[in-house]
Amino acid sequence: MDVHQLALLARQPSAVLVERRSFWGMPKRGLALILANAMFWQPMLVQ
């Protein structure tokens, strides 16, 4: 990719990082808890 094109994309307003406290309407802490539970219980459920 051309450096000038990359610089143009980096200057766009949509390139600004925005802190999002939720994902798909769920708080990130809740999603992390669900993921940790799934990783913990999955090996026991497979057996």
N, C-alpha and C positions, 0 to 999 in steps of 0.2 A: 504494500500500500504506500502510496506517495506520502511524504512527510507533510506536504501542504494540505492534502485532503484530511490527514489525521488531525492536524492542527485546527482545521475548519470544524471537524466533528467535535473536538474537545471544547470549542468555544460556544457550542450550542447550549441554550438554556436547559435542554433535557439531559445534558451530561452532568449536571450538578447532583452530587450525592445528597440524598434526602434520608434522614433518619425515619425509618418506619417501625412503629411499635407493634404492628399487626401484619399478618399475612393471611389472605383469604378470609378476613374478618375474625381471625383467631389471634389472641395475643401470642407473641413469640415464646414466652415462657411456657405457655400451655402446650404449644407444638413441641418444644424441647422435651417436656415431660412425657408426652405421648411417644416420641421417638425413642427416648431412653427406655421406657417400659417395653416397647416393641423389641428393641435390641436385647433386652434382658430376658424376656419370656420366650422369644422365638425359638432358641435351641431346645427348650423344655417342651414346647408344643409340637415340635417336629417329631420327637421320639415316640 
